[in-house]
C-alpha cells in the first residue's frame, strides 16, 4: 500500500485520540439487576399471567427512552416478571397503553419486521461475556422473531431459529405477552448459580418511541450487550443434550417448454448437536433448498456483476461467523460500497465478500448444483469464536464435483476487540484447486472503530487475466458519536487475486473512500421532523498498474427523518469513469458504452412514508447525464397492510435512457403478496416482469409450521413469455420436515 493512501483512509479520524479517554464506560453507572423466581407449580403459556408464580415474582419497570427523547422516562409503563423452572425460563410482560385501540400490529409472519409494529424484545447474554447473546421479539398478536449475535452485533444472525413459544393479547390496559424459552434452546456455561446479562426493549410504534430497561444512548441499540443489566437467581438449571434431528421428504414435478413432465421423490436429513455449551456441530445429507424464495430480479446499469443475497437456511445460519475484515454487516467491510446512509445511493461497485456461500451449490447462472452432504462446527470456546465448514458438491451441467472448506477463527482481546484468521479451499475434480488465506484485526474503543485485513490467494492454474499481485487488503477507521460520523477506508485488490469462494466485483484497483455526516436535532424543527443528517460521500478508484483513474464518485445529500418513521432526501451525485473496453449496458436493446473518460451527474429526490401506515408511499426520481447520454429513473414502491394478516407491495422501476445511436425504456415490476392465516400458516407470492426479457416469473409458497421448527411447504414456480404467452417452465414442489429435539 502507498503511505499517502493509508493516511487518507485514516485521516477522517485524526484528532479523536483524546476522545478515547472520554469514551463511555462498558456498563451504565447504575447497573440494573433483575431476579428470577423459581416456579413451584406448572405455568400454562396462555397470555394471562394468572399462575401463583407471577404474583410473587419481582417486577422490573422504569424503562428509559433512547428515541426520541434520550434519557427521559418512557411514555407508557412496562412491567416485566421473570420466572423459571428446571426446563425453561418464562417472561411475563404487561405493556401499558391508555389507548389500546391505537396499538399497531402490521404482521404475523415468522421473523416479522419488528420495528413495523408495537413490540417487546428480550436480550439474553447467557455467557455474561458482554459480547454475545440472543434476542427474542414479539408483538401484541404473538408474532415471533429471534436472532443470535456476537461481538455486540457485528455478527448478527437473524436466520437463527430457536425453539420457544409466546402468547399475546390486547387488553383494556394495553397488551400482555407470556413467553417461554426452554433452556435447551440456549447455550450457557456449566456453573451454578447462573448469572446472565439481560436487557429489554419496548417499541411504541405510533409514537416511534424506543425505551430500554437498562438505558442506552441513542447511537446504540439492544445489541450493545456490554451495557445490559444483570439477571441473578438461576439455580439448578442445565442446557440439556441439545440434539436436533430434522429429516425431510419431498416430491416434485417439473416441465420445460413442451417437454413431458418429470417427477422426482427425494429425502435427506440435517442433524445439530451441541458438542459443548458453546459449540454446535451440524451435519447435512442430500441437502435440499427447493422451498427457498426466488431471487428478486435487478437492472444492471454498470460494468460490474450484480450481487444476489444468500437465501438458503443452512448457509444463512451462523453466516456472520465467517465474515472477514468486517466492521459490521458484511465481509471485508464496505469495499466498493462506501458508507451509505438511509439508502440514498446504490454504489456502482458491489461490496466485496471474501467468503460468499452462493458459490456453493449454485452455478454462475444461479442453477442448483446438488450438495451430497456436509458438516459445520460453529460457536464459541472460551475467548475464541470458531467456524469450520466442509461441503461435498456434486456434478451438474458440466460443472465438476468439488469439495469446499472454510475455516474461520477469532480471538477476543481487550474489552471489545478481536483478531482472527481465515482459510478457504476449493478442490475441484482433477488437479484444480483455489485457496485463500488471510488475517484481520477489529478494534473498538468507545466511539472509535479501527479495522484492518489482508488476504492472499493461490491456485493450481491462473484463470484471471492480466497482471498484478495475489493480495487483497484494507484499512478502515470510524468515529461516531451522537452528532458526528467520520469514516475513511483504503482497499487494495490485486489483479491476480482469485477467489472462487468469494464475490470479487473488481480486481487490480485501489479504492479510497470517505464519509462525513452531521446529525441535527433541534426544538426549532417542526414536530413532524425528528432529525436531519446531511452528509458527504467520496470514492476514488485507481488502477494499480499505472495509477490512472478507474472511477470517482462524490455525493452531497440532505436527508430528513420524520417523527412517524418516514423519510425524505435530496442530493446530487457526480461520477467520473474511465472505460478501457466497450461494455454492453443492455443486450436486448443493443446498448453499449464506448471507451473513453465519461463524466456524468445525477440529481435525485426520494420519499418514504410512515412504514406502519395502512398504505405507505415510496418514490424515487433521478435525472441527469449518463456516460455519453442522458438518463431518467423512476422508482415507485407503495406497500399496503390493511390488517396484520395481509401485506402487499409493488415496486416499479423505470429507466429511460438515451445514448448515441439508441434510446430505450427498461421496466422492472416486482409484486409481493403475503397473507398470514395465523402465526404458523402463511401464503407468499412473488411475481416479477421484466421488459428486457419480456418474461413473467411467479413464485408462490404455502407454509405450515406444524410443530416447532417443523414445516410443510408447497411451492409453485413458473416462467412465461409475454410475447407468445407460452409457458417456458413450471415446477411444483411439496416438502415436509419434522424436527426431533432431544
Phi and psi in degrees as a GROMACS rama.xvg file:
@    title "Ramachandran Plot"
@    xaxis  label "Phi"
@    yaxis  label "Psi"
@TYPE xy
-79.5538  144.258  UNK-2
-62.1551  -40.771  UNK-3
-66.8431  -27.3362  UNK-4
-69.6955  -40.8877  UNK-5
-65.598  -39.4371  UNK-6
-60.7477  -42.5127  UNK-7
-62.6607  -41.2707  UNK-8
-62.9042  -32.329  UNK-9
-101.507  -5.77238  UNK-10
-65.0412  -29.2819  UNK-11
-66.9455  -17.9245  UNK-12
-102.075  10.8219  UNK-13
-61.3561  137.717  UNK-14
87.0696  1.58304  UNK-15
-91.8657  -2.89745  UNK-16
-52.6422  -46.4008  UNK-17
-60.505  -22.5257  UNK-18
-67.5726  -27.375  UNK-19
-57.2337  -36.8288  UNK-20
-70.7859  -19.961  UNK-21
-101.773  5.68706  UNK-22
-62.1041  148.892  UNK-23
-63.4202  150.019  UNK-24
-63.9564  156.004  UNK-25
-62.9952  -30.3291  UNK-26
-126.215  155.561  UNK-27
-59.3258  154.268  UNK-28
-59.2903  -43.5886  UNK-29
-107.363  86.9063  UNK-30
-68.564  136.627  UNK-31
-90.5452  143.539  UNK-32
-127.959  131.767  UNK-33
-114.342  154.196  UNK-34
-119.987  136.877  UNK-35
-97.3663  138.697  UNK-36
-105.789  132.647  UNK-37
-78.6006  129.306  UNK-38
-76.5307  139.989  UNK-39
-103.895  -3.16914  UNK-40
-144.322  160.254  UNK-41
-60.8044  149.985  UNK-42
-115.324  125.591  UNK-43
-96.3915  120.684  UNK-44
-82.4894  96.2271  UNK-45
-133.261  6.23873  UNK-46
78.1025  20.5165  UNK-47
-116.17  -21.3  UNK-48
54.3464  46.5429  UNK-49
-110.021  7.35952  UNK-50
-78.3875  155.396  UNK-51
-57.6495  -33.7734  UNK-52
-61.8509  -34.4795  UNK-53
-67.7435  -29.0265  UNK-54
-73.5304  -27.3068  UNK-55
-102.997  -9.47817  UNK-56
-70.4538  139.813  UNK-57
-59.7432  150.328  UNK-58
-104.706  126.636  UNK-59
-100.382  128.064  UNK-60
-148.387  -163.452  UNK-61
77.9575  42.8411  UNK-62
-66.4243  145.564  UNK-63
-120.287  134.864  UNK-64
-68.7174  145.196  UNK-65
-120.016  -5.35345  UNK-66
-154.8  123.833  UNK-67
-91.4905  -19.4311  UNK-68
-109.948  86.7888  UNK-69
-56.1199  130.427  UNK-70
91.9115  -12.2606  UNK-71
-88.0321  157.767  UNK-72
-63.7438  147.238  UNK-73
-59.6788  147.956  UNK-74
-62.3563  -42.0611  UNK-75
-117.286  146.616  UNK-76
-75.2229  147.581  UNK-77
-132.064  129.888  UNK-78
-115.891  135.396  UNK-79
-129.245  131.059  UNK-80
-119.112  144.061  UNK-81
-125.793  124.039  UNK-82
-132.056  151.885  UNK-83
-146.632  161.028  UNK-84
-134.436  -165.426  UNK-85
-70.0798  -14.4412  UNK-86
-111.208  -24.7775  UNK-87
-157.28  165.353  UNK-88
-113.063  139.695  UNK-89
-120.541  144.489  UNK-90
-125.704  126.36  UNK-91
-108.484  120.077  UNK-92
-118.61  127.56  UNK-93
-118.751  108.128  UNK-94
-103.108  100.949  UNK-95
-68.9373  143.461  UNK-96
-156.974  116.922  UNK-97
-68.0671  -13.7917  UNK-98
-126.952  75.6339  UNK-99
-58.3078  -27.7107  UNK-100
-67.8451  -15.4894  UNK-101
-99.5896  3.45691  UNK-102
-62.2233  137.341  UNK-103
-103.17  123.565  UNK-104
-132.403  118.093  UNK-105
-111.54  -8.33596  UNK-106
-157.187  151.144  UNK-107
-119.127  -8.89952  UNK-108
-70.4585  158.527  UNK-109
-62.9116  138.811  UNK-110
55.4531  49.1896  UNK-111
-68.2964  169.995  UNK-112
-77.3931  104.221  UNK-113
-59.6695  -43.7081  UNK-114
-76.2441  -2.94555  UNK-115
-84.6483  -7.96237  UNK-116
-133.616  168.657  UNK-117
-59.1012  142.816  UNK-118
-154.159  158.246  UNK-119
-132.112  129.725  UNK-120
-126.555  136.513  UNK-121
-109.94  135.183  UNK-122
-112.379  127.855  UNK-123
-122.346  116.768  UNK-124
-99.5878  83.9001  UNK-125
-71.3876  -24.2393  UNK-126
-89.8448  -6.98826  UNK-127
51.3194  45.175  UNK-128
-103.238  3.15383  UNK-129
63.5205  19.4988  UNK-130
-132.312  -40.8163  UNK-131
-121.963  167.782  UNK-132
170.445  -167.786  UNK-133
-127.274  150.944  UNK-134
-126.122  140.003  UNK-135
-132.249  129.382  UNK-136
-131.03  151.045  UNK-137
-147.551  165.158  UNK-138
-122.148  177.862  UNK-139
-62.8907  -11.3413  UNK-140
-98.8627  0.746691  UNK-141
84.048  17.4638  UNK-142
-66.254  154.8  UNK-143
-120.487  141.878  UNK-144
-144.888  136.961  UNK-145
-144.217  161.683  UNK-146
-159.693  160.281  UNK-147
-123.456  137.832  UNK-148
-135.524  154.926  UNK-149
-142.467  161.359  UNK-150
52.751  42.0341  UNK-151
51.7198  43.9269  UNK-152
95.4353  -8.30288  UNK-153
-65.2289  -30.874  UNK-154
-112.114  106.318  UNK-155
-124.815  109.173  UNK-156
-105.028  90.5221  UNK-157
-76.6161  -7.90497  UNK-158
-92.1253  -1.27535  UNK-159
-66.8216  136.069  UNK-160
-123.199  123.595  UNK-161
-109.122  161.765  UNK-162
-90.6782  112.397  UNK-163
-160.996  166.209  UNK-164
-137.885  156.061  UNK-165
-150.035  143.843  UNK-166
-128.083  130.192  UNK-167
-135.014  154.345  UNK-168
-156.392  151.267  UNK-169
-88.4462  133.761  UNK-170
-120.043  -176.804  UNK-171
-73.1323  -11.9461  UNK-172
-112.833  4.03516  UNK-173
145.064  -123.791  UNK-174
-146.579  154.937  UNK-175
-127.604  140.218  UNK-176
-133.055  139.045  UNK-177
-121.96  119.386  UNK-178
-122.071  135.495  UNK-179
-126.821  128.759  UNK-180
-122.903  108.23  UNK-181
-61.5489  144.214  UNK-182
-63.4405  -25.9378  UNK-183
-68.5165  -15.8652  UNK-184
-75.844  -25.1606  UNK-185
-104.796  156.332  UNK-186
-107.89  135.363  UNK-187
-157.439  161.15  UNK-188
-67.6881  155.097  UNK-189
-86.7507  84.1995  UNK-190
-148.657  161.849  UNK-191
-148.442  124.643  UNK-192
-78.3148  169.781  UNK-193
-94.4772  141.568  UNK-194
-126.752  121.848  UNK-195
-117.552  157.359  UNK-196
-84.2054  146.776  UNK-197
-151.944  146.113  UNK-198
-154.95  159.912  UNK-199
-132.187  146.519  UNK-200
-128.065  137.121  UNK-201
-119.867  134.663  UNK-202
-110.719  123.032  UNK-203
-106.136  101.798  UNK-204
-66.5522  -41.2428  UNK-205
-67.5937  -22.362  UNK-206
-96.3038  -6.65178  UNK-207
50.2882  48.8442  UNK-208
-113.216  133.492  UNK-209
-116.449  130.669  UNK-210
-134.163  152.26  UNK-211
-129.61  146.462  UNK-212
-69.4461  -50.1222  UNK-213
-96.3992  109.753  UNK-214
-58.6791  146.943  UNK-215
-130.966  141.971  UNK-216
-61.5887  157.711  UNK-217
-61.4363  -29.4338  UNK-218
-76.7944  -5.66183  UNK-219
-114.195  158.174  UNK-220
-120.78  -171.169  UNK-221
-62.0179  -22.8041  UNK-222
-68.8671  -7.84086  UNK-223
-76.0084  78.6407  UNK-224
-63.3963  -33.8395  UNK-225
-66.5314  -11.9224  UNK-226
-108.413  14.7017  UNK-227
-76.5417  166.161  UNK-228
-85.2242  -165.934  UNK-229
-123.203  140.338  UNK-230
-111.749  120.176  UNK-231
-114.634  169.362  UNK-232
99.8576  0.835316  UNK-233
-86.6798  115.367  UNK-234
-133.668  144.335  UNK-235
68.2976  37.3556  UNK-236
-117.924  153.389  UNK-237
-137.218  151.015  UNK-238
-74.6515  -17.5608  UNK-239
86.7945  179.984  UNK-240
-72.1559  -27.9466  UNK-241
54.0841  52.0829  UNK-242
-113.152  123.672  UNK-243
-123.831  130.372  UNK-244
-120.847  124.691  UNK-245
-130.115  89.7947  UNK-246
-79.7803  161.157  UNK-247
-141.662  154.769  UNK-248
-131.956  146.536  UNK-249
-146.392  153.434  UNK-250
-136.701  146.512  UNK-251
-149.204  158.936  UNK-252
-140.768  137.142  UNK-253
-140.011  150.215  UNK-254
-135.163  132.908  UNK-255
-116.223  117.259  UNK-256
58.6814  -128.398  UNK-257
-99.4199  9.74064  UNK-258
-71.1425  158.873  UNK-259
-64.4871  154.735  UNK-260
-70.608  136.661  UNK-261
-110.281  136.33  UNK-262
-111.26  160.091  UNK-263
-154.012  149.703  UNK-264
-132.621  135.214  UNK-265
-145.46  167.278  UNK-266
-161.208  161.233  UNK-267
-171.583  -173.171  UNK-268
-153.469  145.528  UNK-269
-119.018  138.723  UNK-270
-127.768  136.205  UNK-271
-128.431  123.768  UNK-272
-130.493  129.202  UNK-273
-81.3935  98.9302  UNK-274
-66.4315  -44.9677  UNK-275
-134.178  175.101  UNK-276
-57.9624  -20.0829  UNK-277
-114.024  -13.3151  UNK-278
-114.64  135.922  UNK-279
-120.865  135.052  UNK-280
-111.517  121.071  UNK-281
-107.802  142.63  UNK-282
-129.015  143.443  UNK-283
-139.042  136.674  UNK-284
-127.34  127.591  UNK-285
53.133  57.363  UNK-286
-62.714  138.437  UNK-287
-128.616  136.04  UNK-288
-128.447  28.3642  UNK-289
-65.7052  -19.1481  UNK-290
-88.3178  -3.21279  UNK-291
-70.2094  140.885  UNK-292
-64.113  146.445  UNK-293
-66.3762  156.046  UNK-294
-68.5567  146.125  UNK-295
-79.0563  133.046  UNK-296
-70.0324  152.749  UNK-297
-133.326  155.924  UNK-298
-105.034  123.494  UNK-299
-98.637  115.974  UNK-300
-113.864  27.1438  UNK-301
-132.755  178.622  UNK-302
-94.6807  11.1426  UNK-303
-109.861  158.335  UNK-304
-68.089  148.707  UNK-305
-78.1245  150.861  UNK-306
-106.756  125.566  UNK-307
-114.678  129.613  UNK-308
-72.7081  155.762  UNK-309
-70.1977  138.386  UNK-310
-128.462  -1.57295  UNK-311
-86.3675  129.436  UNK-312
-57.531  -44.7115  UNK-313
-59.0183  -39.4637  UNK-314
-84.3556  -24.1204  UNK-315
-73.245  -35.1042  UNK-316
-65.1717  127.424  UNK-317
60.3995  24.9262  UNK-318
-62.43  -35.363  UNK-319
-61.9253  -21.4049  UNK-320
-62.672  -25.5289  UNK-321
-100.047  3.70697  UNK-322
-60.8948  143.936  UNK-323
-134.211  135.901  UNK-324
61.0983  33.5885  UNK-325
-97.7178  140.065  UNK-326
-102.566  10.9392  UNK-327
116.109  117.724  UNK-328
98.0691  9.12807  UNK-329
166.592  166.727  UNK-330
-72.9649  147.81  UNK-331
51.4352  40.7758  UNK-332
59.4583  -128.458  UNK-333
-121.655  40.1774  UNK-334
-55.183  124.698  UNK-335
76.985  1.47873  UNK-336
-114.701  -13.3902  UNK-337
61.5833  -158.571  UNK-338
-113.724  103.5  UNK-339
-97.3731  121.696  UNK-340
-101.142  134.741  UNK-341
58.6398  16.6861  UNK-342
67.7347  27.5414  UNK-343
-70.5117  -24.6825  UNK-344
-150.155  140.978  UNK-345
-97.0872  120.288  UNK-346
-57.6204  145.663  UNK-347
-72.0903  -23.4748  UNK-348
-110.453  116.542  UNK-349
-62.5401  159.314  UNK-350
-68.4032  131.887  UNK-351
-73.5638  141.867  UNK-352
-130.464  119.741  UNK-353
-65.3721  -40.2098  UNK-354
-120.319  120.029  UNK-355
-128.392  107.271  UNK-356
-66.9733  -14.6843  UNK-357
-69.3209  -7.9238  UNK-358
-76.3463  -5.22679  UNK-359
-111.083  126.681  UNK-360
76.6661  8.64497  UNK-361
-139.355  140.335  UNK-362
-79.8378  175.559  UNK-363
-60.5967  -28.1871  UNK-364
-87.7185  0.210411  UNK-365
87.5024  11.3282  UNK-366
-84.1051  141.926  UNK-367
-64.4859  139.933  UNK-368
-117.271  129.367  UNK-369
-60.8778  140.049  UNK-370
-106.049  114.317  UNK-371
-67.937  -42.1802  UNK-372
176.469  174.009  UNK-373
-174.936  174.137  UNK-374
-146.263  154.314  UNK-375
-147.601  132.81  UNK-376
-115.197  125.814  UNK-377
-150.148  152.866  UNK-378
138.458  -154.548  UNK-379
-123.396  144.934  UNK-380
-136.719  98.0056  UNK-381
63.8997  -124.373  UNK-382
-86.564  3.87749  UNK-383
-105.636  141.181  UNK-384
-108.145  131.695  UNK-385
-128.348  136.46  UNK-386
-139.533  123.176  UNK-387
-136.635  125.893  UNK-388
-130.948  133.861  UNK-389
-135.995  125.919  UNK-390
-129.404  134.606  UNK-391
-101.91  115.967  UNK-392
-100.06  135.561  UNK-393
-81.4664  -172.298  UNK-394
-102.912  142.519  UNK-395
-163.679  134.607  UNK-396
56.2144  36.7633  UNK-397
86.2882  -6.19087  UNK-398
-85.0774  120.814  UNK-399
-72.3003  162.841  UNK-400
-62.5148  153.665  UNK-401
-153.791  150.263  UNK-402
-112.688  132.505  UNK-403
-120.402  133.636  UNK-404
-131.149  136.405  UNK-405
-135.784  126.78  UNK-406
-127.168  130.388  UNK-407
-135.674  128.764  UNK-408
-130.878  135.372  UNK-409
-130.615  143.507  UNK-410
-119.198  122.169  UNK-411
-68.4284  135.343  UNK-412
-137.084  159.161  UNK-413
53.6268  -158.917  UNK-414
-77.2782  -34.7501  UNK-415
-156.276  48.4923  UNK-416
-136.464  170.419  UNK-417
-157.862  157.063  UNK-418
-127.064  153.943  UNK-419
-161.117  178.772  UNK-420
-145.35  157.96  UNK-421
-140.375  147.273  UNK-422
-138.256  125.929  UNK-423
-119.653  139.483  UNK-424
-146.215  129.365  UNK-425
-125.222  119.225  UNK-426
-111.131  105.271  UNK-427
-87.0254  160.09  UNK-428
-56.8379  133.255  UNK-429
97.4677  -158.561  UNK-430
-85.6192  -0.0829563  UNK-431
-74.4275  138.894  UNK-432
-151.296  158.083  UNK-433
-142.784  128.992  UNK-434
-131.659  145.581  UNK-435
-136.958  131.842  UNK-436
-130.189  144.784  UNK-437
-157.898  164.085  UNK-438
-130.847  150.697  UNK-439
-147.543  164.267  UNK-440
-143.218  136.429  UNK-441
-130.445  124.125  UNK-442
-123.559  139.234  UNK-443
-134.335  119.223  UNK-444
-125.68  95.4299  UNK-445
60.5387  -114.887  UNK-446
-84.6025  -4.11704  UNK-447
-109.597  134.274  UNK-448
-123.793  131.137  UNK-449
-125.928  142.125  UNK-450
-147.92  139.094  UNK-451
-146.59  148.907  UNK-452
-156.911  149.907  UNK-453
-145.927  141.133  UNK-454
-141.054  152.342  UNK-455
-134.043  141.679  UNK-456
-108.153  158.027  UNK-457
-149.069  137.524  UNK-458
-139.018  154.393  UNK-459
-64.4202  -41.5204  UNK-460
-137.231  139.616  UNK-461
-75.9554  126.043  UNK-462
-111.173  -4.27411  UNK-463
-95.1451  124.484  UNK-464
-78.0377  159.98  UNK-465
100.531  -171.262  UNK-466
-115.555  177.956  UNK-467
122.577  -177.519  UNK-468
-98.2585  179.38  UNK-469
-108.69  29.0388  UNK-470
-112.338  152.786  UNK-471
-132.455  136.506  UNK-472
-148.672  158.707  UNK-473
-154.295  153.935  UNK-474
-134.971  137.312  UNK-475
-142.099  142.393  UNK-476
-143.463  143.726  UNK-477
-145.556  139.766  UNK-478
-123.448  129.67  UNK-479
-145.286  125.505  UNK-480
-126.959  -163.549  UNK-481
-65.0812  -22.6053  UNK-482
-112.58  -43.3135  UNK-483
-115.244  150.093  UNK-484
-138.118  128.579  UNK-485
-124.897  132.774  UNK-486
-134.016  142.093  UNK-487
-147.124  144.277  UNK-488
-151.131  150.689  UNK-489
-128.893  127.839  UNK-490
-126.466  142.02  UNK-491
-133.492  125.458  UNK-492
-121.622  114.011  UNK-493
-66.7648  152.756  UNK-494
-66.6585  -21.1279  UNK-495
-110.191  14.8719  UNK-496
-73.5214  113.004  UNK-497
-119.025  122.451  UNK-498
-136.186  100.009  UNK-499
-77.7684  -8.23902  UNK-500
-110.908  15.219  UNK-501
-129.077  178.615  UNK-502
-114.681  109.303  UNK-503
-123.245  96.5523  UNK-504
-73.2556  -22.4753  UNK-505
-152.863  142.971  UNK-506
-125.637  163.063  UNK-507
70.4249  30.2311  UNK-508
-134.222  155.037  UNK-509
-109.306  136.754  UNK-510
-121.887  128.747  UNK-511
-119.877  122.103  UNK-512
-127.22  149.964  UNK-513
-149.598  154.979  UNK-514
-154.08  136.113  UNK-515
-130.663  129.872  UNK-516
-136.388  144.632  UNK-517
-131.124  123.585  UNK-518
-92.418  136.694  UNK-519
-121.911  125.796  UNK-520
-130.524  128.358  UNK-521
-146.762  141.59  UNK-522
-64.7356  -13.2001  UNK-523
-76.804  -18.3194  UNK-524
-65.5063  147.378  UNK-525
-58.7495  156.198  UNK-526
-59.6628  -24.2709  UNK-527
-85.5404  -4.38429  UNK-528
-107.294  125.935  UNK-529
-96.7248  -43.5919  UNK-530
-157.387  149.937  UNK-531
-124.395  138.123  UNK-532
-133.431  75.815  UNK-533
-62.8762  144.179  UNK-534
-151.839  157.788  UNK-535
-122.398  134.402  UNK-536
-122.354  146.725  UNK-537
-146.223  137.338  UNK-538
-138.578  135.874  UNK-539
-134.551  121.472  UNK-540
-113.326  126.197  UNK-541
-124.02  150.436  UNK-542
-81.8778  135.8  UNK-543
-70.7278  -27.8381  UNK-544
-70.6373  -35.5238  UNK-545
-135.987  1.4861  UNK-546
76.4436  6.61125  UNK-547
-76.8262  164.612  UNK-548
-68.4676  133.489  UNK-549
-100.474  -52.1479  UNK-550
-163.607  158.554  UNK-551
-142.19  142.535  UNK-552
-136.066  142.59  UNK-553
-143.746  134.98  UNK-554
-136.848  137.669  UNK-555
-121.096  118.686  UNK-556
-129.074  141.761  UNK-557
-124.906  100.858  UNK-558
-99.7975  156.765  UNK-559
-129.057  127.722  UNK-560
-102.397  124.979  UNK-561
-89.1092  157.298  UNK-562
-64.5127  -25.7434  UNK-563
-88.7844  5.34906  UNK-564
96.649  -5.50264  UNK-565
-73.8199  176.013  UNK-566
-157.592  144.817  UNK-567
-143.097  152.337  UNK-568
-157.253  144.63  UNK-569
-128.292  154.353  UNK-570
-176.426  174.532  UNK-571
-133.731  134.196  UNK-572
-120.477  129.801  UNK-573
-114.703  140.039  UNK-574
-129.765  148.629  UNK-575
-138.593  131.147  UNK-576
-142.221  130.214  UNK-577
-102.181  111.794  UNK-578
-98.6211  122.07  UNK-579
-87.7158  -39.8102  UNK-580
-128.153  148.004  UNK-581
-63.3592  147.155  UNK-582
-133.646  151.681  UNK-583
-82.8094  124.434  UNK-584
-87.7551  -37.5555  UNK-585
-151.545  104.893  UNK-586
-64.8388  -37.9369  UNK-587
-64.2366  -30.6673  UNK-588
-101.831  2.2799  UNK-589
54.8087  42.7643  UNK-590
-100.084  127.654  UNK-591
-135.263  158.191  UNK-592
-108.902  127.804  UNK-593
-79.2875  156.743  UNK-594
-62.589  158.813  UNK-595
131.213  177.734  UNK-596
-95.9481  123.705  UNK-597
-117.111  131.277  UNK-598
-118.715  132.433  UNK-599
-150.426  161.467  UNK-600
-133.371  138.852  UNK-601
-119.685  130.893  UNK-602
-110.223  131.485  UNK-603
-138.95  158.771  UNK-604
-145.875  141.974  UNK-605
-142.137  156.808  UNK-606
-147.313  131.985  UNK-607
-124.973  128.351  UNK-608
-80.7934  -173.706  UNK-609
-56.9779  116.535  UNK-610
-71.0745  -8.46113  UNK-611
-109.367  3.16497  UNK-612
-72.7179  157.802  UNK-613
-56.2884  -33.6542  UNK-614
-131.27  125.751  UNK-615
-117.465  110.916  UNK-616
-77.5115  148.804  UNK-617
-147.924  129.578  UNK-618
-149.647  143.3  UNK-619
-137.673  133.166  UNK-620
-129.415  133.291  UNK-621
-138.015  151.601  UNK-622
-150.75  148.855  UNK-623
155.237  178.871  UNK-624
-66.5262  156.741  UNK-625
-150.621  109.3  UNK-626
49.4427  -122.969  UNK-627
-102.007  31.8635  UNK-628
-143.476  -142.227  UNK-629
-145.971  148.199  UNK-630
-142.56  137.485  UNK-631
-121.103  131.395  UNK-632
-126.334  136.599  UNK-633
-127.55  132.843  UNK-634
-130.894  123.187  UNK-635
-125.036  125.796  UNK-636
-141.609  65.7699  UNK-637
-69.5184  146.681  UNK-638
-126.175  148.553  UNK-639
-130.875  135.758  UNK-640
-142.801  78.2544  UNK-641
-61.8004  -24.5988  UNK-642
-155.826  179.807  UNK-643
-70.4986  -13.7424  UNK-644
-89.0806  -32.4476  UNK-645
-113.224  124.494  UNK-646
-129.781  131.964  UNK-647
-141.015  148.836  UNK-648
-147.24  151.869  UNK-649
-130.083  129.761  UNK-650
-123.779  113.278  UNK-651
-112.503  117.469  UNK-652
-114.872  124.928  UNK-653
-125.676  126.497  UNK-654
-119.536  115.06  UNK-655
-103.092  106.159  UNK-656
-119.546  132.763  UNK-657
-119.117  117.851  UNK-658
-126.459  159.12  UNK-659
-56.1637  119.267  UNK-660
91.3534  -10.7676  UNK-661
-154.546  138.121  UNK-662
-133.872  137.03  UNK-663
-156.726  162.575  UNK-664
-120.857  122.802  UNK-665
-108.746  129.776  UNK-666
-127.26  135.128  UNK-667
-129.096  125.004  UNK-668
-116.89  127.368  UNK-669
-126.453  124.025  UNK-670
-123.36  133.127  UNK-671
-123.176  138.505  UNK-672
-134.582  122.394  UNK-673
-122.5  125.222  UNK-674
-124.647  124.354  UNK-675
-105.811  109.833  UNK-676
-68.4816  -30.6908  UNK-677
-161.706  -168.644  UNK-678
-79.8881  6.14417  UNK-679
-136.853  3.6639  UNK-680
-133.037  122.834  UNK-681
-137.451  148.661  UNK-682
-128.579  123.638  UNK-683
-127.148  138.082  UNK-684
-133.601  135.94  UNK-685
-127.921  116.616  UNK-686
-122.222  130.813  UNK-687
-132.281  146.529  UNK-688
-137.975  131.335  UNK-689
-126.392  122.882  UNK-690
-72.3827  -18.8522  UNK-691
-73.0362  -42.1532  UNK-692
-91.9043  -14.2041  UNK-693
54.8937  41.4391  UNK-694
-123.715  146.615  UNK-695
-111.976  124.922  UNK-696
-117.755  142.45  UNK-697
-130.512  138.861  UNK-698
-136.923  110.319  UNK-699
-118.408  129.876  UNK-700
-131.152  129.661  UNK-701
-113.233  128.594  UNK-702
-133.59  128.37  UNK-703
-119.224  122.8  UNK-704
-88.2688  98.4181  UNK-705
-85.9693  -15.1225  UNK-706
-162.128  167.34  UNK-707
-52.315  126.127  UNK-708
57.9697  25.9535  UNK-709
-127.239  130.2  UNK-710
-132.482  154.715  UNK-711
-118.095  129.514  UNK-712
-120.257  139.751  UNK-713
-127.711  119.581  UNK-714
-123.623  135.4  UNK-715
-125.479  125.399  UNK-716
-123.415  140.601  UNK-717
-151.895  142.993  UNK-718
-124.7  134.995  UNK-719
-133.71  139.391  UNK-720
-83.6244  121.192  UNK-721
-68.1348  -31.4646  UNK-722
-70.862  -39.7557  UNK-723
-106.536  -9.95313  UNK-724
60.0371  24.0526  UNK-725
-91.478  142.009  UNK-726
-79.4439  120.564  UNK-727
-78.0592  -43.498  UNK-728
-160.109  160.881  UNK-729
-152.754  145.114  UNK-730
-145.718  140.69  UNK-731
-121.716  132.824  UNK-732
-133.413  133.703  UNK-733
-122.771  131.335  UNK-734
-140.698  136.794  UNK-735
-125.493  128.447  UNK-736
-119.281  152.902  UNK-737
-143.462  115.854  UNK-738
-90.0379  126.933  UNK-739
-109.53  112.235  UNK-740
-104.782  117.184  UNK-741
